[in-house]
Amino acid sequence: MANPAPFDLVILGGGSGGYACALRAAELGMSVALIERDKVGGTCLHRGCIPTKALLHAAELADNAREGASFGVRTTLEGIDMPGVNAYKDRVVTKLYKGLQGLIKSRKITYVEGEGRLVSPTAVSVGDTTYEGRHVVLATGSYARSLPGLEIDHERVITSDDVLTMDTIPASAVILGAGAIGVEFASVWRSFGAEVTLVEALPHLLPLEEESSSKLLERAFRKRGIAYQLGARFEGVKVTDSGVVVTLEGGETLEAELLLVAIGRGPVSKDLGYEQAGVEVDRGYVRTDRYCKTSVDTIYALGDLIPTPQLAHVGFGEGILVAEHIAGRNPVPIDYDGVPRITYSEPEVSAVGLTSAEATKRGYDVVTMTYDLAGNGKSQILGTAGAVTLVAAKDGPVLGVHMVGSRVGELIAEAQLITNWEALPSEVAALIHPHPTMSEAVGEAHLALAGKPLHAHG
Ligand SMILES: Cc1cc2nc3c(=O)[nH]c(=O)nc-3n(C[C@H](O)[C@H](O)[C@H](O)COP(=O)(O)OP(=O)(O)OC[C@H]3O[C@@H](n4cnc5c(N)ncnc54)[C@H](O)[C@@H]3O)c2cc1C
């Protein structure tokens, strides 16, 4: 094929970051080529956010059926039809995939299917064709990492990609890594009836979150019968006829049907021509400035490929930022502290802003306030336990909001406004929250921090 006329923008990778950049750039009048070797939508749509949240919703229905009697509703859980669950999950993904393909088409983006490679500061090749761009955006995302010597065989030793194609539920599983992905799969599998053990090298589940949130999650998981080993280092795994035997440092062994490796994700940057084109790469991650511009003036990079939080909405934000920067719109760089993060397990864990440890490290005189969901009417109606914890500067603004409980993911958007607008506890306390909602817990936490607690003990 003859090489097409040069584009304003050539984007390599059509995941959350790449396609968001393409959509915004097209909106701003740029001609865009979007190159994708698999399916537009990337990890989030096909192997991440969306399919896992569909599984978690099915898991919630299973829990509700199992627990109906405690609400006076006679339900029993007859079982989980895993092919049926997958069919539901796939329907959701397919619908969104079609919608996204329609969006790409309607914005007149040139969509190129194939494996791309950066061949100069202004060009990406796909097979024999070269796509020239005034600017190039690298958005090749991430892959599930493993440990040296820990071989993924995709049958007994698996990654999250493998789980999403499984038509069965394991009777038992060991999950290596208690970050968001490990914790979410532990939650799903337990709801579906599996015996699960999480193994985490650091001292807590979700070790990067506020310690009190981790402890509440640990308590909830203990009640749910989800086992965990904290501060436990993985030493090795042996695959047997019936499953796996996982050995921890110190010699303890755990037997299970399979081992899910969820220790994090690494950047996809190898052998793609990045360094040859002059792009600075550090341990696989592309280095950028606050506008996601790399060491080469014409090349930007974003999403999981750069060392910013590996979240789909961060990719969206960076995609928009890059398109606007290239268009000369003078966008404001992203404040990553202000980005909310949610683990969608049962119970959910959500957070925005600084943890108390981080705030202290940055020199704030920190005050915290925890409001227990025991005092929140809606939480009692739902039968959930947890808390809202505020981290604030003494006599100053709210720096972080940390929550645990069913559905607290939906509450984080308000918390995001509070921390990003640097609201004072007294300002939030003056806002009347609707009763009975879980959002009241956010209001009550601020009432308590402002010195006028309402439904709070002690
Ligand atoms: C199990 C799981 C659950 C998750 N849940 C959430 C969640 O609930 N919320 C959240 O915010 N985030 C979640 N994430 C993270 C989220 O999926 C990622 O942060 C997001 O997808 C990153 O977007 P990206 O565009 O940087 O990369 P990706 O989505 O990985 O996209 C990169 C794209 O580039 C393509 N590509 C790579 N190399 C080439 C090449 N040489 N040529 C052409 N194409 C190429 C790939 O095929 C891929 O489509 C989850 C991730 C996982 C694995």
PDBQT file of the ligand as one rigid body, heavy atoms in Angstrom, charges set to zero:
ROOT
HETATM    1  C1  LIG A 501      -7.958  -6.866  35.578  1.00  0.00    +0.000 C 
HETATM    2  C2  LIG A 501      -7.859  -5.366  35.461  1.00  0.00    +0.000 A 
HETATM    3  C3  LIG A 501      -8.832  -4.564  36.016  1.00  0.00    +0.000 A 
HETATM    4  C4  LIG A 501      -8.748  -3.186  35.905  1.00  0.00    +0.000 A 
HETATM    5  N1  LIG A 501      -9.742  -2.430  36.457  1.00  0.00    +0.000 NA
HETATM    6  C5  LIG A 501      -9.676  -1.086  36.378  1.00  0.00    +0.000 A 
HETATM    7  C6  LIG A 501     -10.713  -0.277  36.896  1.00  0.00    +0.000 A 
HETATM    8  O1  LIG A 501     -11.702  -0.765  37.444  1.00  0.00    +0.000 OA
HETATM    9  N2  LIG A 501     -10.610   1.071  36.776  1.00  0.00    +0.000 N 
HETATM   10  C7  LIG A 501      -9.531   1.652  36.187  1.00  0.00    +0.000 A 
HETATM   11  O2  LIG A 501      -9.468   2.871  36.108  1.00  0.00    +0.000 OA
HETATM   12  N3  LIG A 501      -8.531   0.908  35.654  1.00  0.00    +0.000 NA
HETATM   13  C8  LIG A 501      -8.579  -0.443  35.737  1.00  0.00    +0.000 A 
HETATM   14  N4  LIG A 501      -7.590  -1.201  35.174  1.00  0.00    +0.000 N 
HETATM   15  C9  LIG A 501      -6.437  -0.513  34.544  1.00  0.00    +0.000 C 
HETATM   16  C10 LIG A 501      -6.777  -0.041  33.132  1.00  0.00    +0.000 C 
HETATM   17  O3  LIG A 501      -7.263  -1.129  32.387  1.00  0.00    +0.000 OA
HETATM   18  C11 LIG A 501      -5.550   0.562  32.491  1.00  0.00    +0.000 C 
HETATM   19  O4  LIG A 501      -5.039   1.583  33.325  1.00  0.00    +0.000 OA
HETATM   20  C12 LIG A 501      -5.854   1.160  31.127  1.00  0.00    +0.000 C 
HETATM   21  O5  LIG A 501      -6.376   0.198  30.269  1.00  0.00    +0.000 OA
HETATM   22  C13 LIG A 501      -4.577   1.768  30.512  1.00  0.00    +0.000 C 
HETATM   23  O6  LIG A 501      -4.856   2.295  29.265  1.00  0.00    +0.000 OA
HETATM   24  P1  LIG A 501      -3.713   2.451  28.169  1.00  0.00    +0.000 P 
HETATM   25  O7  LIG A 501      -4.368   3.079  27.001  1.00  0.00    +0.000 OA
HETATM   26  O8  LIG A 501      -2.526   3.083  28.741  1.00  0.00    +0.000 OA
HETATM   27  O9  LIG A 501      -3.260   0.953  27.834  1.00  0.00    +0.000 OA
HETATM   28  P2  LIG A 501      -4.060  -0.293  27.281  1.00  0.00    +0.000 P 
HETATM   29  O10 LIG A 501      -5.488  -0.235  27.653  1.00  0.00    +0.000 OA
HETATM   30  O11 LIG A 501      -3.259  -1.474  27.697  1.00  0.00    +0.000 OA
HETATM   31  O12 LIG A 501      -3.991  -0.106  25.703  1.00  0.00    +0.000 OA
HETATM   32  C14 LIG A 501      -2.824  -0.234  24.976  1.00  0.00    +0.000 C 
HETATM   33  C15 LIG A 501      -3.220  -0.698  23.592  1.00  0.00    +0.000 C 
HETATM   34  O13 LIG A 501      -2.075  -0.643  22.755  1.00  0.00    +0.000 OA
HETATM   35  C16 LIG A 501      -2.094  -1.753  21.885  1.00  0.00    +0.000 C 
HETATM   36  N5  LIG A 501      -0.737  -1.985  21.438  1.00  0.00    +0.000 N 
HETATM   37  C17 LIG A 501       0.355  -2.286  22.180  1.00  0.00    +0.000 A 
HETATM   38  N6  LIG A 501       1.444  -2.382  21.402  1.00  0.00    +0.000 NA
HETATM   39  C18 LIG A 501       1.045  -2.152  20.140  1.00  0.00    +0.000 A 
HETATM   40  C19 LIG A 501       1.704  -2.122  18.880  1.00  0.00    +0.000 A 
HETATM   41  N7  LIG A 501       3.014  -2.348  18.769  1.00  0.00    +0.000 N 
HETATM   42  N8  LIG A 501       0.992  -1.844  17.774  1.00  0.00    +0.000 NA
HETATM   43  C20 LIG A 501      -0.355  -1.610  17.871  1.00  0.00    +0.000 A 
HETATM   44  N9  LIG A 501      -1.009  -1.638  19.014  1.00  0.00    +0.000 NA
HETATM   45  C21 LIG A 501      -0.331  -1.890  20.145  1.00  0.00    +0.000 A 
HETATM   46  C22 LIG A 501      -2.667  -2.889  22.736  1.00  0.00    +0.000 C 
HETATM   47  O14 LIG A 501      -3.220  -3.893  21.925  1.00  0.00    +0.000 OA
HETATM   48  C23 LIG A 501      -3.704  -2.153  23.567  1.00  0.00    +0.000 C 
HETATM   49  O15 LIG A 501      -4.977  -2.200  22.993  1.00  0.00    +0.000 OA
HETATM   50  C24 LIG A 501      -7.659  -2.584  35.234  1.00  0.00    +0.000 A 
HETATM   51  C25 LIG A 501      -6.676  -3.389  34.653  1.00  0.00    +0.000 A 
HETATM   52  C26 LIG A 501      -6.775  -4.756  34.758  1.00  0.00    +0.000 A 
HETATM   53  C27 LIG A 501      -5.722  -5.618  34.109  1.00  0.00    +0.000 C 
ENDROOT
TORSDOF 0
